[in-house]
């Protein structure tokens, strides 16, 4: 079975079906998950004393419990945006070092780094920037 990531909403579906009394293998098949994945999440509910057919649990409560039991499943959109920004900053820094190495060296010296020019100095690629 192909690996897929699960979010809080997917986990809530597991809990709702399991709590309604559906067997784990049936829940796994209907949601396109492995039985081991379903077992992993159901084990957390069982460890908390929940049983299939117990008192009704709202979708919102399942979501709260899923976030509590599995904090790594919380909304990761902001983390993805931050990671994208960091990749962009790294690419920009690499472009400055590649295209304007003298400027990169100046900034590094201002920060206290020891920077020496290579022998022989690489050809300046600032001219390429003027073509834009």
N, C-alpha and C positions, 0 to 999 in steps of 0.2 A: 504494500500500500504506500502511496506517495506521502512524503512528509509534508505537513502543512502546519502553519502556525495557528494557534488558537488564541482568541481574545476572550474578554470577559463575557461577551454576548454568547459565544459558542459554548463556554463553560456553563452558562445559565441554562442553555438548551439541554445539556447533559443532565444537569440537576433536575430540571422540570420533568424530563422523560423518566429518569430513574425514580424520582419521588412519586411519580404516577404509577409505578409498579412494573415498568417495562424492564425486561432482562437486559443486562449490560451488553450482551452480544447483539441484541436487537437495536439498542441505542447506538452502538458503534456503527452498525450497518446503515441505519437510517441517516446518520449524520456524516458518514464518510470518514470516520475515525477508526483507529485501531482499538481493539478490546483493551489493550494495555493502557492506552490514553484514557479511555473511559474509566477503567479501574483506578487509575491514579487520582482522578478528580473525585470519584465516588468515595474512595478511601478517606478523603478529607472530611466529607460529609458524615460518613459513618463514625469517624474518630470524634466528631463533635456531637455524637449521640443521635443523629438523625436516622430515620428508617423510612423505607418506602411506605407510602400510605399514611404517614404521620400527619400532624396538623398542617393545614394549608400554609404555603410559603409563597409570598408575592415575588414577582420577577425582580422588583427593586431589592428585596431582601436577599435573593439569590446573588444579585450583582454585588451587594455589600459583602456578603460572605466570600464570594469568589475573590474580591479584591483583598480581603483580610487573609484568606488562606493562601492566595497566590499573588502577592504584591507585584511580581514581575510581569503580570498580565495587564497592569493598569495602562491607560492610554499612553502610547509611546510616540504619538505624532510629534510632540514638542521635542523629544529626544532625536527624532529623525531630522527635524528642521535644524537643530543645533549641530548635529553631525554633518549635515550638508554644508552649513556655514563654515564649519571648521575645515572641511575638505576644500572649499572655495578659497579660504584664507591661505591655506597651504599652497594651493596652485598659484595664487597671486604672488606669494613670497618667492616661490620657485621661479616664476616669470621675471620678477625683478632681479633676482640673482643671475639668471641667465641673460637677460637683455641689458641690464644696467649694473654690472658687477661692481663698478666704482661706488655707486650709491649704496649698494648693499654693504660693501666694506666700510663705508663711512658710518653708516648706522650702527654696525657691529662694533666699531671702534668707540663710538659714543656710549655704547652700553658696557664698555670695558673689556671687550674681547680683543685678543691679539690677532690681527689679520695681516697676512703677508701676501703680496702679489705673486702669482705663479711665474715661473721662468720658462719660456718667454711668455709675456702677457698675451692672453687670448685676444683675438680680434674683437673690437667693439661691435655689438649688434644694435646699437642705438639707431644707426642709420635705417634699419628695418622699421623702426617705430615711426620715422618721419614719412614713410610711404603711406601710412594710413591717412 
